[in-house]
Amino acid sequence: MGAIIEKARRLRHKIEDLAITMTDEEGLEYVDLFVNWGEGVTYAVGDRVKFGDTLYKCVQAHTSQSDWTPDLTPALWTRVTVEEWPEWVQPTGAQDAYMTGDKVAHNEKHWVSTADNNVWEPGVYGWDEVA
């Protein structure tokens, strides 16, 4: 039984290594191949983890804490999406601000950011509405 467990561990590491090289679109198809988010883990910008059934990407390097789960900390994590017009989320700082050309949906309209480090709500400043 010990040999089987060891082989499974080696295969799991190969699967995790493969998942790292996937595009976000591929990752969304195979979310179960990613490691689960964990408490007390050091994450780097760009690391992707599974939390629940959702794939998240780290946007600010940190060591995780029990109250910093990906679904509750947009300053640390962003939900991976390949939607052309993802729903606008209020940035919490420079680490998750929108950049020039970023597209969002907000109040049933589509917007494109006209400024780097844009933390403004679409329709207020720094956004062009797209018909």
C-alpha positions in Angstrom: 0.0 0.0 0.0 2.9 2.4 0.7 4.2 2.1 -2.9 0.7 3.0 -4.2 0.5 6.1 -2.0 4.0 7.2 -3.0 3.1 6.8 -6.7 -0.1 8.8 -6.2 1.9 11.6 -4.5 4.3 11.7 -7.4 1.5 11.8 -9.9 -0.3 14.6 -7.9 2.9 16.7 -8.2 3.0 16.2 -11.9 -0.7 17.2 -12.2 0.0 20.3 -10.1 3.0 21.2 -12.3 0.9 20.8 -15.4 -1.9 23.0 -14.0 0.6 25.8 -13.5 1.2 26.0 -17.2 -2.4 26.1 -18.2 -4.0 29.3 -19.6 -6.9 30.7 -17.5 -9.3 29.3 -20.1 -7.9 25.8 -19.7 -7.8 26.2 -15.9 -11.5 27.0 -15.8 -12.2 23.7 -17.6 -10.0 21.7 -15.2 -10.4 23.6 -11.8 -10.1 20.3 -9.9 -6.5 19.9 -11.0 -5.5 23.0 -9.0 -4.4 22.8 -5.3 -7.0 23.9 -2.7 -6.4 27.2 -1.0 -4.8 26.7 2.4 -4.2 28.6 5.6 -0.6 29.5 6.4 0.6 29.1 2.8 2.8 31.7 1.2 1.4 32.8 -2.2 3.0 34.7 -5.0 1.4 37.0 -7.5 -0.1 34.9 -10.3 -0.5 31.7 -8.2 -3.9 30.1 -8.9 -5.8 28.0 -6.3 -9.2 26.3 -6.1 -11.5 27.6 -3.4 -14.8 25.8 -3.3 -15.6 25.2 -7.0 -14.0 28.4 -8.1 -10.5 29.2 -9.4 -8.8 32.3 -8.0 -5.5 34.1 -8.9 -3.3 35.8 -6.4 -2.9 39.6 -7.0 -0.8 40.4 -4.0 1.9 38.2 -2.4 1.0 37.2 1.1 0.9 34.3 3.6 -2.7 33.2 4.0 -4.7 33.5 7.1 -8.0 31.9 8.1 -10.0 35.1 7.5 -8.3 35.9 4.2 -10.1 33.4 2.0 -10.1 34.2 -1.7 -13.8 34.9 -1.8 -13.5 37.6 0.9 -10.3 39.4 0.1 -10.3 41.1 -3.4 -7.1 42.9 -2.4 -5.3 39.5 -2.4 -7.3 37.4 -4.9 -9.3 37.8 -8.1 -11.7 35.2 -9.5 -10.4 33.8 -12.7 -12.6 34.5 -15.6 -12.4 34.6 -19.3 -15.6 36.7 -19.7 -15.2 39.5 -22.1 -17.1 41.9 -19.9 -16.7 40.7 -16.2 -18.8 42.5 -13.6 -17.0 45.6 -12.2 -15.7 45.2 -8.6 -14.6 48.2 -6.5 -10.8 48.0 -6.3 -9.4 48.1 -2.8 -6.0 49.6 -3.9 -3.4 49.7 -6.5 -3.0 45.9 -6.5 -6.4 45.3 -8.1 -7.0 48.6 -9.9 -8.1 48.5 -13.5 -5.7 49.4 -16.3 -6.2 51.2 -19.6 -8.2 49.0 -21.9 -9.7 46.8 -19.2 -13.4 45.9 -19.9 -16.2 45.6 -17.4 -20.0 45.4 -17.1 -21.7 47.7 -14.7 -25.3 48.9 -14.3 -26.3 46.9 -17.4 -23.7 48.8 -19.5 -20.3 48.0 -20.9 -17.3 50.1 -20.0 -13.6 50.4 -21.0 -11.0 51.9 -18.7 -9.3 55.0 -20.1 -6.7 55.2 -17.3 -4.1 53.1 -15.6 -4.6 52.3 -11.9 -8.3 53.2 -12.2 -10.3 52.8 -9.0 -13.3 54.9 -10.0 -16.7 53.5 -10.6 -17.7 53.4 -14.3 -19.7 56.4 -15.2 -17.9 58.6 -12.7 -14.4 59.1 -14.1 -11.9 57.1 -16.2 -14.3 55.0 -18.2 -15.8 55.1 -21.7 -19.2 53.6 -22.2 -19.3 51.2 -25.1 -22.5 50.7 -27.1 
